[in-house]
Amino acid sequence: CVIACQKFHHLPPEQEFLSIKLMQDNPNSAPYWFPKNCYHCDNPPCVKVCPVDATYKRQDGVVLVDADRCIGCKFCMTACPYSTRIFNWSENKELPVDLDTHHSSPEASIPAQAGTVAKCDFCPDLVRMGRLPECVAACPNGAFYFGDQNEDIVTNGSETVRFSQLLKDRAGYRYGEELGTEPRVYYLPPDNRIMPVESGFENLPEEIAERYKDVKLK
């Protein structure tokens, strides 16, 4: 999912809109993989602090960055309690942009503009075409669901379910919701671990694997 996101958004290896953290609730519990991206909050502090309205919340609740308006002050990066934003120090001119799936608009984070802030955008160009975000489509285990909370429907590409029922059946929760930001990304505690944690290290380049070797207590 991380690689698919990076490839689609033309991000260098050291930059991630979606990161996977190795977490552990307490010293006696088993570690687990925890995906983390922008939470597209209903009460987003990043929107409030932007002096030029470059960061904005769309009518459907998706939080986006207008790179043409962004002045690179990084106020939004400081305000975000989840540290899910990145700063574009340069432009990636090596990879061509696929104009069939990317269109220049205030919603687009592609291609990156030097001196601006970027983050997970839920792949608005793909969603507009009726496709799933890259991370959802790329996950072989169907770990990610995407959909419209108002319509109460989400899908992982293999199955389509009621969002409210999924949260009820799996005890879904929001990370850091006590901060009052009203995150719109929910997590489902594992009811049956399909893969051992160690499998996450397989086939990873050593420099990337190093990022995950120190388990962080939740």
C-alpha positions in Angstrom: 0.0 0.0 0.0 2.8 2.4 0.8 4.7 1.7 -2.4 1.5 1.9 -4.5 0.8 5.3 -2.9 4.3 6.6 -3.5 4.3 5.4 -7.1 0.9 7.0 -7.9 1.8 10.3 -6.3 5.4 10.3 -7.6 6.9 10.4 -4.1 10.6 9.6 -3.4 11.2 6.6 -1.1 11.8 8.8 1.9 8.4 10.5 1.7 5.2 8.8 2.6 1.5 9.9 2.6 0.7 6.5 4.2 3.1 5.1 6.8 3.0 1.8 8.5 4.0 1.9 12.2 4.9 -1.1 14.4 2.9 -0.6 17.5 2.5 -2.3 20.9 -0.2 -1.5 23.4 1.9 -2.6 26.5 5.1 -4.5 27.1 3.2 -7.8 27.6 1.1 -7.6 24.4 2.0 -8.6 20.9 3.1 -6.0 18.5 1.0 -5.2 15.4 1.2 -3.1 12.2 -0.6 0.2 12.3 -1.3 2.1 9.1 -1.3 5.9 9.5 -2.3 8.6 7.0 -4.2 11.9 7.1 -7.4 11.4 9.1 -9.4 14.0 7.2 -10.8 15.3 10.4 -14.3 16.9 10.7 -12.7 19.5 12.9 -9.3 19.9 11.3 -6.8 22.2 13.1 -4.8 22.4 9.9 -7.6 24.2 8.1 -8.0 26.7 10.9 -4.3 27.8 11.0 -3.7 28.2 7.2 -3.3 31.9 6.5 -4.1 31.6 2.8 -6.8 29.0 2.8 -4.6 26.5 1.0 -5.7 23.7 3.3 -9.5 23.3 3.0 -12.2 20.8 3.8 -14.3 19.8 0.8 -18.0 19.5 1.0 -17.8 15.8 1.4 -15.4 16.1 4.3 -12.1 15.3 2.5 -9.3 17.6 3.6 -7.1 18.8 0.7 -4.2 21.1 0.0 -4.3 23.6 -2.9 -0.6 23.6 -3.8 -1.0 26.7 -6.0 -2.1 28.7 -2.9 0.3 27.1 -0.4 3.1 29.4 0.7 5.0 26.8 2.6 4.7 28.3 6.1 4.2 24.9 7.7 1.7 26.2 10.2 -0.5 23.2 9.2 2.3 20.7 9.9 2.7 22.2 13.4 -1.1 22.2 14.0 -1.6 18.6 12.9 -1.5 16.4 16.1 -0.9 13.3 14.0 2.2 14.4 12.1 0.8 13.1 8.8 2.0 15.9 6.5 5.2 16.2 4.5 7.1 19.2 3.0 8.2 19.2 -0.6 11.7 20.5 -0.5 12.1 19.9 -4.2 10.1 18.7 -7.3 10.4 15.2 -8.6 11.1 15.8 -12.3 12.3 12.2 -13.1 8.9 10.5 -13.2 6.3 11.6 -15.9 2.8 12.3 -14.8 0.1 10.1 -16.2 -2.4 12.6 -17.5 -5.1 9.9 -17.8 -5.3 9.7 -14.0 -4.0 13.1 -12.9 -5.5 16.4 -13.7 -4.3 19.9 -12.6 -6.8 21.2 -10.1 -6.9 22.7 -6.5 -7.5 19.1 -5.3 -4.4 17.6 -6.9 -1.1 17.0 -5.0 0.6 15.8 -8.3 3.1 16.8 -9.4 4.7 18.1 -6.2 5.6 21.7 -6.1 8.7 22.7 -4.3 8.1 24.8 -1.1 4.7 23.4 -0.5 3.0 21.0 2.0 1.4 17.7 0.9 -0.4 14.8 2.4 -2.8 11.9 1.8 -5.6 13.1 -0.5 -7.6 9.9 -0.9 -6.7 9.9 -4.6 -9.5 12.3 -5.7 -8.9 11.8 -9.4 -9.3 8.0 -9.1 -12.4 8.3 -6.8 -13.9 10.7 -9.3 -13.6 8.0 -12.0 -15.3 5.4 -9.7 -12.0 3.7 -8.6 -10.6 3.1 -5.2 -7.7 4.9 -3.7 -4.4 3.3 -4.5 -3.8 2.0 -1.0 -7.1 0.2 -0.9 -6.7 -1.3 -4.3 -3.2 -2.5 -3.6 -3.7 -4.3 -0.3 -3.7 -8.0 -1.0 -5.5 -8.8 2.3 -8.4 -6.3 2.0 -7.3 -4.5 5.1 -8.5 -1.0 3.9 -12.1 -0.1 3.4 -13.2 3.1 1.7 -16.6 4.7 1.1 -19.1 7.3 2.1 -20.0 7.6 5.7 -23.2 9.4 4.9 -24.3 6.6 2.6 -23.2 4.0 5.2 -21.4 1.9 2.6 -17.7 1.0 2.4 -15.7 -1.5 0.3 -12.3 -3.0 0.2 -12.6 -4.0 -3.4 -13.7 -7.6 -2.6 -16.7 -7.0 -0.4 -19.1 -4.1 0.2 -20.6 -3.7 3.7 -22.5 -1.4 5.8 -20.1 1.0 7.5 -22.1 1.2 10.8 -22.4 -2.5 11.0 -18.7 -3.0 10.4 -17.9 -0.6 13.2 -20.3 -2.4 15.5 -19.2 -5.9 14.7 -15.5 -5.1 14.9 -15.5 -2.5 17.7 -14.1 0.2 15.4 -12.4 3.2 17.0 -10.7 6.4 16.0 -7.1 7.0 16.9 -6.5 10.2 18.9 -10.2 11.2 18.9 -9.8 12.6 22.5 -8.0 15.5 20.8 -11.4 16.8 19.6 -10.4 16.7 15.9 -13.2 14.2 14.9 -11.0 11.9 12.7 -12.8 10.3 9.8 -10.5 7.3 9.6 -11.5 4.4 11.7 -9.5 1.3 12.9 -10.8 -2.2 13.3 -9.1 -4.3 16.0 -7.9 -7.6 14.7 -10.2 -10.5 15.4 -8.1 -13.1 13.6 -4.5 -12.2 12.7 -4.0 -13.6 9.2 -0.2 -12.9 9.0 2.4 -12.8 11.7 4.1 -9.5 12.4 7.4 -10.8 11.1 6.0 -11.2 7.6 6.0 -7.4 7.3 9.8 -7.4 7.1 9.9 -9.8 4.2 11.4 -8.5 1.0 12.0 -5.0 2.5 15.2 -3.1 1.6 17.4 -2.9 4.7 17.2 0.9 4.8 13.4 0.7 5.0 13.3 -2.2 7.4 15.4 -0.1 9.8 12.5 2.3 10.3 10.4 -0.5 11.9 12.9 -2.2 14.2 12.1 -0.1 17.3 8.6 -1.0 18.5 6.7 2.0 19.8 4.4 1.7 22.7 1.0 3.1 21.9 
